[in-house]
Amino acid sequence: MLPSTIHVQPNAEGRWIVRHENDREAHSEHEDATEAERVARELANAEGATRVLLRDRYGRVRDLRDERPTARGTRARDGRIAHP
């Protein structure tokens, strides 16, 4: 099986879902984006997925694989820190 893309996105009820790119059904559902991101990263690591895409409530998309967690926020590969 080829490495896939994992998606994190809000649903109509305001919860956050984690799903594989070609799946209509959610792999899991969460109360907040932080928990959904954690599960998506773990799933991607376990399955060898190359991308973890987060679509926020405003439709913006970012690849979580391009970021690494820090104590105060998230540091992008270019060194910028995005605080929560």
N, C-alpha and C positions, 0 to 999 in steps of 0.2 A: 504494500500500500504506500502510495506517495505521501510525503508530508503535506498536511493540509493547513488551512487557516482556521483559527478559532476566533469567533466573534463574541463580543460582549456588547449588549445593547439593552436599552430600556424597553419594556413592553407597554401595552395600553393601560395596564393597571398600575404603572409606576414602579414595578419591581424590575430587577435586572436579570437578564437571561444570558447563559453561556451556551453557544451552539457551534457545531461544525459548519463550515462554509456551505455545503450542499444539503444540509438537513433543515427541514422546516420545523421540526420539533426541537425544543430546547434540551440540552444535555442536563442543565440544572437551572434553578431559579433562586434569586437571592433578594434580601431586603435592601441592600445597598451596593453601590458600584464597587466599593473597596473589596468586599467579600467576593463579588463576582470576578474581579480582576485576579484575586489570589487563586481562585479555583481555575480560571482560564490559564494562568501561568503554569500551574501544576499539571494540568491536562496537556498543555503544549509540551512541557518538558518530558512527560511520560510517553507521549505519542510521537515526539520528534517534529511537531508542527513548526514551520518556519516563521509564521506570523500570528500575532494576537492583536486583532483590531478592536479598538473601543470606539463605539459610536455614542457620543453624549446626547443629552436631551435636545440639543440644538442642531443635531445632524452633523457635527464636526467629527472627523475620524482621525485617530492617531494609532500608530503601531506601538504597542506596549513593549515589543522586543527591541525597539530603538531606545528604550529608557532603562535605567537601572535604579532601583530604590536607594535612597539615602536616609539618614536619620531625620532630616528636616523636610524632605520633599522628594521629588523625583528628578534625577539628573539625566538629561538627554545626552546622546553621544557627542553632541557638539559642546557639552559642558554647561549649558544653561540649566538652571534649577527652576522647576515649576512647583511652587508651594501649593498644597491642597487648599 
